[in-house]
Amino acid sequence: MTTPAAPEAPIVDSHAHIFLKDMPASRAAWYKPDYNFTSEQYLKVLDAHGVHFGVISGISIYGLYNDYMLEALRRHRRLRGTANVLPTTDRYTLERMKQDGIVGVRLQLTRRSELPDLGEDDYQLLLRRLADLDMHIEVVVEGPRWPAVLPPLEASGVKIVIDHFGHANPEAGVNCAGFQSLLRFAQKGRTWVKLSAPYRLTWAKPGEAQRDPRTRPLAQALAQSLLANMGPERLVWGSDCPFVGHESQLSFQDALDEFIEWVPDSLTRRKISATALQLFFS
């Protein structure tokens, strides 16, 4: 009897974090890991699961300290990254970062009482510089806030990569007004969405032993809507390894298994992998 082949692994993990526990944390850090997760450890995880490439997202709890990630990108050409930077960052700095493997800038807007004015000069200059350098802006914000965030981003001409399914309001799900506005903006052709970290959709407290039971059906519904409205050419998959703040709740294999749940068709999953390869490594 022939044993069925294991599902094909994605080519690219589009969302992970690396760090050392003694890195300087931001005052606004919502959590501080008490362990290291190095680039070498991460690559071993990728190798163990048959994933070739990884994209490191700038981790908000360490603020503007991109130094460790930049060193790792220089050592490991299988990795790319997005950096946390000030809106006043000049073109020369961005050019050097791009040479080191930075493909975009992360804009972390969650947990804020007020949003910055993305239409003001400094932000518009940053966005134009990213567009000129063929880099992207990676955005994470609560779903209801997309109507305020997306127009100035779209007007700048920059490529937009949206984290964590667009973070739709868990009560409204696919009917969240912000999520629906995201789908409309995606039709303009410069927006991609990450299928990643469903457990973050409900803002569970760090260290909880069990996941919120709402996250699994919510992620499934959001993934189906994104596939139907955007297609695999506008979606990428990310593990969110090492699952900061929720390390005990799931493993890398769990993340892979959930991707197969969301996208059961292997050809569609391969197209999503091809999208990530082109977006981050071309």
Secondary structure in CASP SS format (residue, H / E / C, confidence):
PFRMAT SS
TARGET T0000
AUTHOR 0000-0000-0000
METHOD secondary structure of the structure
MODEL  1
M C 1.00
T C 1.00
T C 1.00
P C 1.00
A C 1.00
A C 1.00
P C 1.00
E C 1.00
A C 1.00
P C 1.00
I C 1.00
V E 1.00
D E 1.00
S E 1.00
H E 1.00
A E 1.00
H C 1.00
I C 1.00
F E 1.00
L C 1.00
K C 1.00
D C 1.00
M C 1.00
P C 1.00
A C 1.00
S C 1.00
R C 1.00
A C 1.00
A C 1.00
W C 1.00
Y C 1.00
K C 1.00
P C 1.00
D C 1.00
Y C 1.00
N C 1.00
F E 1.00
T C 1.00
S H 1.00
E H 1.00
Q H 1.00
Y H 1.00
L H 1.00
K H 1.00
V H 1.00
L H 1.00
D H 1.00
A H 1.00
H C 1.00
G C 1.00
V C 1.00
H C 1.00
F E 1.00
G E 1.00
V E 1.00
I E 1.00
S E 1.00
G C 1.00
I C 1.00
S H 1.00
I H 1.00
Y H 1.00
G C 1.00
L C 1.00
Y C 1.00
N C 1.00
D H 1.00
Y H 1.00
M H 1.00
L H 1.00
E H 1.00
A H 1.00
L H 1.00
R H 1.00
R H 1.00
H C 1.00
R C 1.00
R C 1.00
L E 1.00
R E 1.00
G E 1.00
T E 1.00
A E 1.00
N C 1.00
V C 1.00
L C 1.00
P C 1.00
T C 1.00
T C 1.00
D C 1.00
R H 1.00
Y H 1.00
T H 1.00
L H 1.00
E H 1.00
R H 1.00
M H 1.00
K H 1.00
Q H 1.00
D H 1.00
G C 1.00
I E 1.00
V E 1.00
G E 1.00
V E 1.00
R E 1.00
L E 1.00
Q E 1.00
L C 1.00
T C 1.00
R C 1.00
R C 1.00
S C 1.00
E C 1.00
L C 1.00
P C 1.00
D C 1.00
L C 1.00
G C 1.00
E C 1.00
D H 1.00
D H 1.00
Y H 1.00
Q H 1.00
L H 1.00
L H 1.00
L H 1.00
R H 1.00
R H 1.00
L H 1.00
A H 1.00
D H 1.00
L C 1.00
D C 1.00
M C 1.00
H E 1.00
I E 1.00
E E 1.00
V E 1.00
V E 1.00
V C 1.00
E C 1.00
G H 1.00
P H 1.00
R H 1.00
W H 1.00
P H 1.00
A H 1.00
V H 1.00
L H 1.00
P H 1.00
P H 1.00
L H 1.00
E H 1.00
A H 1.00
S H 1.00
G C 1.00
V C 1.00
K E 1.00
I E 1.00
V E 1.00
I E 1.00
D C 1.00
H H 1.00
F H 1.00
G H 1.00
H C 1.00
A C 1.00
N C 1.00
P C 1.00
E C 1.00
A C 1.00
G H 1.00
V H 1.00
N H 1.00
C C 1.00
A H 1.00
G H 1.00
F H 1.00
Q H 1.00
S H 1.00
L H 1.00
L H 1.00
R H 1.00
F H 1.00
A H 1.00
Q C 1.00
K C 1.00
G C 1.00
R C 1.00
T E 1.00
W E 1.00
V E 1.00
K E 1.00
L E 1.00
S E 1.00
A C 1.00
P H 1.00
Y H 1.00
R H 1.00
L C 1.00
T C 1.00
W C 1.00
A C 1.00
K C 1.00
P C 1.00
G C 1.00
E C 1.00
A C 1.00
Q C 1.00
R C 1.00
D C 1.00
P C 1.00
R C 1.00
T H 1.00
R H 1.00
P H 1.00
L H 1.00
A H 1.00
Q H 1.00
A H 1.00
L H 1.00
A H 1.00
Q H 1.00
S H 1.00
L H 1.00
L H 1.00
A H 1.00
N H 1.00
M H 1.00
G C 1.00
P H 1.00
E H 1.00
R H 1.00
L E 1.00
V E 1.00
W E 1.00
G E 1.00
S C 1.00
D C 1.00
C E 1.00
P C 1.00
F C 1.00
V C 1.00
G C 1.00
H C 1.00
E C 1.00
S C 1.00
Q C 1.00
L C 1.00
S C 1.00
F H 1.00
Q H 1.00
D H 1.00
A H 1.00
L H 1.00
D H 1.00
E H 1.00
F H 1.00
I H 1.00
E H 1.00
W H 1.00
V C 1.00
P C 1.00
D C 1.00
S H 1.00
L H 1.00
T H 1.00
R H 1.00
R H 1.00
K H 1.00
I H 1.00
S H 1.00
A H 1.00
T H 1.00
A H 1.00
L H 1.00
Q H 1.00
L H 1.00
F H 1.00
F H 1.00
S C 1.00
END
